[in-house]
Amino acid sequence: MKPLKRVISISLDEDVIEKLKLLAEENDRSLSQYINLIAKKYLEGEERIK
C-alpha cells in the first residue's frame, strides 16, 4: 500500500523552483515527487548524524 500523502503549500525562491524543475525533469519525475525524494534523502542523512 502506498504511503498517505498530504497536500501542503510552501514558498520557494524562483531560482530554486527553476533548478528543481530541471532536475525533476532529468529524473523523469514530477516536481512534487522530486521534492519528496530529496526531502527523504536529506532526512535520512540527518538521522545518520545523530
N, CA, C and O atoms as a DFTB+ gen file, in Angstrom:
200 C
 N C O
     1  1       0.835      -1.169       0.000
     2  2       0.000       0.000       0.000
     3  2       0.891       1.248       0.000
     4  3       1.879       1.315       0.732
     5  1       0.533       2.225      -0.821
     6  2       1.299       3.460      -0.901
     7  2       1.121       4.271       0.381
     8  3       0.053       4.256       0.992
     9  1       2.195       4.992       0.787
    10  2       2.043       5.841       1.978
    11  2       1.057       6.972       1.696
    12  3       0.920       7.431       0.562
    13  1       0.380       7.407       2.744
    14  2      -0.569       8.503       2.604
    15  2       0.180       9.794       2.327
    16  3       1.270      10.015       2.856
    17  1      -0.396      10.626       1.513
    18  2       0.203      11.913       1.170
    19  2      -0.718      13.020       1.639
    20  3      -1.934      12.846       1.716
    21  1      -0.116      14.176       1.956
    22  2      -0.882      15.366       2.323
    23  2      -0.477      16.489       1.401
    24  3       0.686      16.594       1.009
    25  1      -1.407      17.305       1.064
    26  2      -1.130      18.472       0.249
    27  2      -0.765      19.620       1.178
    28  3      -1.477      19.908       2.140
    29  1       0.371      20.278       0.872
    30  2       0.793      21.442       1.638
    31  2       1.163      22.553       0.664
    32  3       1.290      22.327      -0.540
    33  1       1.330      23.723       1.188
    34  2       1.760      24.854       0.375
    35  2       3.046      25.400       0.970
    36  3       3.131      25.620       2.178
    37  1       4.064      25.623       0.114
    38  2       5.316      26.211       0.575
    39  2       5.713      27.330      -0.382
    40  3       5.269      27.375      -1.530
    41  1       6.541      28.212       0.105
    42  2       7.069      29.298      -0.722
    43  2       8.551      29.044      -0.945
    44  3       9.303      28.820       0.004
    45  1       8.961      29.080      -2.196
    46  2      10.364      28.870      -2.550
    47  2      10.823      30.007      -3.444
    48  3      10.019      30.603      -4.160
    49  1      12.110      30.308      -3.407
    50  2      12.664      31.299      -4.311
    51  2      12.510      30.816      -5.753
    52  3      12.581      29.620      -6.035
    53  1      12.302      31.761      -6.646
    54  2      12.078      31.418      -8.056
    55  2      13.240      30.622      -8.646
    56  3      13.019      29.678      -9.404
    57  1      14.476      30.995      -8.305
    58  2      15.628      30.273      -8.855
    59  2      15.676      28.834      -8.351
    60  3      16.095      27.934      -9.080
    61  1      15.251      28.614      -7.119
    62  2      15.212      27.253      -6.555
    63  2      14.172      26.426      -7.299
    64  3      14.419      25.268      -7.638
    65  1      13.018      27.015      -7.551
    66  2      11.957      26.307      -8.271
    67  2      12.435      25.895      -9.653
    68  3      12.220      24.758     -10.073
    69  1      13.077      26.806     -10.358
    70  2      13.540      26.501     -11.718
    71  2      14.573      25.376     -11.723
    72  3      14.525      24.494     -12.580
    73  1      15.506      25.403     -10.771
    74  2      16.506      24.333     -10.680
    75  2      15.854      23.003     -10.341
    76  3      16.208      21.972     -10.914
    77  1      14.900      23.020      -9.410
    78  2      14.207      21.785      -9.033
    79  2      13.403      21.223     -10.205
    80  3      13.369      20.009     -10.409
    81  1      12.764      22.092     -10.967
    82  2      12.005      21.636     -12.137
    83  2      12.914      20.943     -13.142
    84  3      12.567      19.891     -13.677
    85  1      14.081      21.536     -13.397
    86  2      15.032      20.929     -14.337
    87  2      15.505      19.563     -13.843
    88  3      15.553      18.599     -14.608
    89  1      15.850      19.490     -12.573
    90  2      16.324      18.225     -12.010
    91  2      15.214      17.169     -12.007
    92  3      15.466      15.996     -12.282
    93  1      14.003      17.588     -11.698
    94  2      12.876      16.652     -11.703
    95  2      12.664      16.096     -13.106
    96  3      12.437      14.900     -13.283
    97  1      12.740      16.974     -14.095
    98  2      12.555      16.531     -15.478
    99  2      13.661      15.567     -15.894
   100  3      13.391      14.564     -16.555
   101  1      14.899      15.860     -15.515
   102  2      16.026      14.975     -15.821
   103  2      15.841      13.600     -15.190
   104  3      16.308      12.596     -15.730
   105  1      15.165      13.555     -14.056
   106  2      14.938      12.295     -13.341
   107  2      13.575      11.685     -13.655
   108  3      13.146      10.733     -13.003
   109  1      12.903      12.241     -14.659
   110  2      11.597      11.740     -15.105
   111  2      10.604      11.643     -13.944
   112  3       9.920      10.633     -13.778
   113  1      10.540      12.707     -13.147
   114  2       9.628      12.775     -12.006
   115  2       8.880      14.099     -12.050
   116  3       9.318      15.058     -12.684
   117  1       7.752      14.131     -11.370
   118  2       7.051      15.405     -11.216
   119  2       7.830      16.237     -10.199
   120  3       8.645      15.708      -9.443
   121  1       7.573      17.518     -10.192
   122  2       8.234      18.393      -9.219
   123  2       7.930      17.935      -7.802
   124  3       8.825      17.882      -6.958
   125  1       6.684      17.608      -7.539
   126  2       6.282      17.150      -6.210
   127  2       7.016      15.864      -5.816
   128  3       7.510      15.747      -4.695
   129  1       7.085      14.910      -6.733
   130  2       7.786      13.655      -6.450
   131  2       9.259      13.911      -6.160
   132  3       9.842      13.308      -5.259
   133  1       9.848      14.810      -6.935
   134  2      11.274      15.084      -6.767
   135  2      11.556      15.767      -5.431
   136  3      12.508      15.403      -4.741
   137  1      10.747      16.745      -5.063
   138  2      10.934      17.413      -3.776
   139  2      10.765      16.415      -2.638
   140  3      11.521      16.457      -1.668
   141  1       9.790      15.524      -2.739
   142  2       9.584      14.492      -1.717
   143  2      10.814      13.588      -1.617
   144  3      11.243      13.245      -0.515
   145  1      11.379      13.203      -2.760
   146  2      12.557      12.342      -2.788
   147  2      13.753      13.013      -2.121
   148  3      14.416      12.399      -1.284
   149  1      14.035      14.255      -2.477
   150  2      15.210      14.910      -1.896
   151  2      14.997      15.221      -0.412
   152  3      15.956      15.214       0.360
   153  1      13.768      15.492      -0.008
   154  2      13.487      15.707       1.414
   155  2      13.740      14.417       2.207
   156  3      14.322      14.456       3.291
   157  1      13.302      13.281       1.663
   158  2      13.542      11.991       2.338
   159  2      15.034      11.706       2.460
   160  3      15.501      11.273       3.513
   161  1      15.788      11.950       1.374
   162  2      17.238      11.705       1.404
   163  2      17.919      12.609       2.421
   164  3      18.822      12.177       3.137
   165  1      17.487      13.857       2.483
   166  2      18.053      14.793       3.452
   167  2      17.781      14.300       4.874
   168  3      18.681      14.290       5.714
   169  1      16.551      13.897       5.139
   170  2      16.187      13.436       6.478
   171  2      16.937      12.168       6.864
   172  3      17.312      12.006       8.026
   173  1      17.164      11.263       5.911
   174  2      17.941      10.057       6.187
   175  2      19.361      10.434       6.598
   176  3      19.923       9.833       7.513
   177  1      19.938      11.421       5.926
   178  2      21.289      11.894       6.266
   179  2      21.326      12.513       7.653
   180  3      22.283      12.306       8.400
   181  1      20.307      13.261       7.999
   182  2      20.225      13.877       9.318
   183  2      20.140      12.817      10.413
   184  3      20.738      12.972      11.478
   185  1      19.399      11.741      10.153
   186  2      19.249      10.680      11.150
   187  2      20.573       9.965      11.381
   188  3      20.845       9.523      12.497
   189  1      21.405       9.841      10.346
   190  2      22.693       9.176      10.486
   191  2      23.657       9.977      11.352
   192  3      24.514       9.410      12.030
   193  1      23.511      11.285      11.324
   194  2      24.414      12.161      12.077
   195  2      24.167      12.054      13.580
   196  3      25.099      12.189      14.373
   197  1      22.933      11.815      13.971
   198  2      22.571      11.775      15.402
   199  2      22.953      10.493      16.057
   200  3      22.714      10.315      17.252
